Amino acid sequence: MSETVIVIESITPQVSVTFSADQGPQGGQGATGPTGPTGPTGPLGPTGGNGPQGATGATGATGPTGATGGTGATGNAGPTGPTGATGSTGPTGNTGATGATGPTGATGAASTVPGPTGPTGPQGSTGPTGSTGATGATGSTGATGSTGSTGPTGPTGATGPTGDTGPIGPQGLVGPTGDTGATGSTGPTGNTGATGPTGPTGATGADSTVPGPTGPTGATGATGPTGPTGADSTVPGPTGPTGPAGANGATGATGPTGPTGATGANGATGATGPTGPTGPAGTSAPELLGVFMLGGM
């Protein structure tokens, strides 16, 4: 019995498989074995380090404000307001009486010869001014002036003593716990369970009382076949309008010349014409002879 040796090089260490020459046919691919059990959960990761120091607590509330200082001394009185305006001047006194006119000069002796008219004498001087009228009554006292502005505010009183310091604020919050260490790696996933049966169909909902929106307009259907031609009408239709006159056709070619016609019959003999006028009298023979002789010479 001969033997066949097959070396499988894809594994380590190499092994040899011996097949008998009279071995039966090789079996088919075996079914895949069941999935192995889920591996154990990885070890718990190390505990994280302590978290950072918590923030410092808020500063305690400020102590109460000290008592207000005493009111400052009253400021000096403001300056006196300005004096009221002077009353209006009384009316002007009446004008004094006009002074008396001076005496007229003596009249001169009458001249015997009328002299020329002398120039107009100068304007007499103005009389003295009358005495000044009495002083008018004193005007009424002017209105009292407005009150002067308030004097400046006195200096601010001294600041009161500082209040006691407030109590120390509460301890700040403890910082948060450090992060938990990383979780160990998860073992391989187990086989997926079989799908459960489908649940029963839910009951049909009640009909809606609100009509649903109108659906989009459907596509236009294909044009139907042409219907059969209708029967001829028994009533003649109206005559259509006369069409426009067509253009003149081109002039045709000249036809061939016809044959010469037969000679016509001789016409009837015409009527005899009127007799012509009588000719001049003929020359006598001796005269003709003389003409001939002259011509021969």
C-alpha positions in Angstrom: 0.0 0.0 0.0 1.5 3.3 -1.1 1.3 6.5 1.1 1.0 10.1 0.3 2.7 12.7 2.6 1.3 16.3 2.6 3.3 19.1 4.4 1.2 22.0 5.6 3.5 25.0 5.7 1.1 27.7 6.9 1.3 26.6 10.6 4.1 26.5 13.1 5.5 24.1 13.9 5.2 22.2 10.7 3.3 18.9 10.9 2.8 16.2 8.4 -0.4 14.4 7.7 -0.3 10.9 6.3 -3.2 9.8 4.0 -3.7 6.2 3.0 -3.9 5.5 -0.7 -7.1 3.7 -0.2 -8.6 6.5 1.8 -12.2 7.4 1.1 -13.3 10.8 -0.2 -12.7 13.8 2.0 -15.6 15.0 4.0 -17.3 18.3 3.5 -16.9 21.5 5.5 -18.0 21.0 9.1 -20.6 23.3 10.6 -19.2 26.3 12.5 -18.9 25.6 16.2 -21.0 27.6 18.7 -19.6 31.0 19.8 -17.5 30.7 22.9 -18.7 32.2 26.2 -18.3 35.9 26.9 -14.9 36.7 28.3 -14.6 37.9 31.9 -14.9 41.7 32.5 -11.5 43.4 32.6 -10.1 44.5 35.9 -11.3 47.8 37.4 -9.1 50.7 36.4 -7.1 52.5 39.1 -8.7 55.1 41.1 -8.3 58.6 39.8 -6.1 61.1 41.6 -7.6 63.7 44.0 -9.4 66.6 42.2 -7.9 70.1 42.3 -8.2 72.2 45.4 -11.7 73.8 45.6 -12.0 77.5 45.0 -11.4 79.9 47.9 -14.7 80.8 49.7 -16.3 84.1 49.0 -15.2 87.1 51.1 -17.4 87.7 54.1 -20.0 90.5 53.9 -18.8 94.0 54.6 -19.5 95.2 58.1 -22.2 97.8 58.7 -21.4 101.4 57.8 -20.3 103.7 60.6 -22.7 106.3 61.9 -23.1 109.4 59.8 -21.0 112.4 60.9 -22.7 115.4 62.4 -24.1 118.1 60.1 -21.7 120.8 59.1 -22.0 124.4 60.3 -24.5 126.5 58.4 -23.0 128.6 55.6 -22.7 132.4 55.8 -25.7 134.4 54.7 -25.8 135.4 51.1 -25.0 139.0 50.1 -27.9 141.6 50.1 -29.8 141.9 46.9 -29.2 144.9 44.6 -31.0 148.2 45.3 -34.2 148.6 43.5 -34.3 150.8 40.3 -34.6 154.6 40.8 -38.2 155.9 40.4 -39.0 157.7 37.1 -38.4 161.6 37.0 -41.4 163.8 37.6 -42.9 165.8 34.7 -41.2 168.9 33.5 -42.5 172.2 35.0 -44.5 174.7 32.8 -42.5 177.2 30.7 -42.1 180.6 32.3 -44.0 183.6 30.8 -42.4 185.6 27.9 -40.5 188.7 28.9 -41.9 192.2 28.1 -41.1 193.8 24.7 -38.6 196.7 24.8 -39.8 200.3 24.0 -40.1 201.5 20.5 -37.5 204.0 19.3 -38.4 207.7 18.6 -39.8 208.5 15.1 -37.5 210.7 12.9 -38.5 213.9 11.3 -40.5 213.6 8.1 -38.4 214.0 4.9 -39.7 216.2 2.2 -38.2 213.9 -0.4 -39.4 210.5 -0.2 -36.3 208.5 0.3 -35.9 204.9 -0.9 -37.5 202.3 1.1 -34.9 201.2 3.7 -34.0 197.6 4.2 -36.1 195.6 6.6 -34.8 196.0 10.0 -33.1 193.1 11.9 -35.2 190.7 13.9 -35.5 192.0 17.4 -33.6 190.0 20.1 -35.4 187.2 21.8 -36.8 188.2 25.2 -35.2 186.6 28.3 -36.1 183.0 29.2 -38.8 182.7 31.7 -38.0 181.4 35.2 -37.7 177.7 35.7 -40.9 176.0 36.7 -41.3 174.3 40.0 -39.6 170.9 40.5 -42.0 168.0 39.9 -43.1 165.7 42.7 -40.7 163.0 43.7 -41.4 159.6 41.9 -42.7 156.6 43.8 -40.2 154.4 45.5 -38.9 151.6 43.2 -39.8 148.0 43.7 -37.8 146.0 46.2 -34.9 144.2 44.7 -35.0 140.3 44.4 -33.6 138.3 47.3 -29.9 137.5 47.0 -28.8 134.0 46.1 -28.3 131.5 48.9 -24.8 131.4 50.3 -22.6 128.4 49.6 -23.1 125.2 51.5 -20.9 124.8 54.6 -18.1 122.2 54.6 -19.0 118.6 55.0 -18.8 117.2 58.5 -16.0 114.9 59.5 -16.3 111.2 58.4 -17.6 108.9 61.2 -15.4 106.1 62.5 -15.0 103.0 60.4 -17.4 100.2 61.3 -16.3 96.8 62.7 -14.9 94.3 60.3 -17.6 91.7 59.3 -17.3 88.0 60.3 -15.1 85.7 58.2 -17.0 84.2 55.3 -17.9 80.5 55.3 -15.3 77.8 54.2 -15.2 77.4 50.4 -16.7 74.3 48.8 -14.6 71.1 48.8 -13.2 70.5 45.4 -15.0 67.8 43.3 -13.9 64.1 43.5 -11.3 63.1 41.0 -12.4 61.4 37.8 -13.1 57.7 38.0 -10.4 55.5 36.4 -11.0 54.2 32.9 -13.3 51.2 32.6 -11.7 47.9 31.6 -12.1 46.8 28.1 -15.4 45.0 27.4 -15.3 41.3 26.6 -16.5 40.1 23.2 -20.1 40.5 22.5 -22.3 37.4 22.9 -24.4 36.0 20.1 -27.4 38.1 19.1 -30.6 36.6 20.4 -33.3 35.4 17.9 -35.7 38.0 16.7 -39.0 38.0 18.7 -42.3 37.5 17.0 -43.9 40.5 15.4 -46.5 42.1 17.6 -50.2 42.3 16.5 -51.2 45.1 14.3 -52.7 48.0 16.2 -56.4 48.9 15.8 -57.3 51.1 12.9 -57.7 54.7 14.1 -61.0 56.5 13.9 -61.8 58.4 10.7 -60.6 61.9 10.8 -63.2 64.6 10.9 -60.9 67.1 9.2 -60.5 66.5 5.5 -56.9 65.8 4.5 -55.1 68.1 2.1 -55.8 67.8 -1.6 -53.3 65.6 -3.3 -51.2 67.0 -6.2 -52.8 67.1 -9.6 -52.2 63.9 -11.5 -50.2 63.9 -14.7 -52.3 64.7 -17.9 -53.5 61.5 -19.5 -52.5 60.5 -23.0 -54.6 62.0 -25.8 -57.4 59.5 -26.7 -57.8 58.2 -30.3 -59.5 60.5 -32.8 -63.2 59.8 -33.0 -64.9 58.6 -36.3 -65.7 61.3 -38.9 -69.3 62.5 -38.5 -71.9 62.0 -41.3 -72.1 64.6 -44.1 -74.3 67.5 -43.2 -77.6 67.7 -45.0 -77.5 71.5 -44.8 -75.0 73.1 -47.1 -72.6 75.3 -45.2 -72.3 79.0 -46.0 -70.2 80.0 -49.1 -66.8 81.2 -48.1 -65.6 84.6 -49.2 -64.2 85.0 -52.7 -60.4 84.6 -52.7 -58.2 87.3 -54.1 -57.5 87.3 -57.9 -54.6 85.2 -58.9 -51.6 86.8 -60.6 -51.6 87.1 -64.4 -49.9 84.1 -66.0 -46.9 84.6 -68.2 -47.5 85.5 -71.9 -47.6 82.3 -74.0 -45.2 81.8 -76.9 -46.2 83.1 -80.4 -47.9 80.5 -82.5 -46.5 79.5 -85.9 -47.4 81.6 -89.0 -50.4 80.3 -90.8 -50.3 79.2 -94.5 -50.8 81.9 -97.2 -54.3 82.4 -98.1 -55.7 81.6 -101.7 -55.5 84.4 -104.3 -58.7 86.3 -104.2 -61.0 86.6 -107.3 -60.4 89.5 -109.7 -62.5 92.4 -108.7 -65.2 93.8 -111.1 -64.0 96.2 -113.8 -64.2 99.7 -112.5 -66.4 102.3 -114.1 -64.9 104.4 -117.0 -63.2 107.4 -115.8 -64.2 110.9 -116.9 -62.8 112.1 -120.2 -59.7 114.1 -119.8 -59.3 117.7 -121.0 -58.5 118.3 -124.7 -54.9 118.5 -125.4 -53.2 121.5 -127.2 -53.4 121.8 -131.0 -50.7 119.8 -132.8 -47.8 121.4 -134.7 -48.0 121.5 -138.5 -45.7 119.3 -140.6 -43.6 122.2 -142.2 -42.8 123.4 -138.7 -41.6 120.0 -137.6 -39.3 119.8 -140.6 -37.7 123.1 -139.7 -37.1 121.8 -136.2 -35.5 118.7 -137.5 -33.3 120.6 -139.9 -32.1 122.9 -137.2 -31.3 120.0 -135.1 -29.2 118.4 -138.0 -27.2 121.5 -138.4 
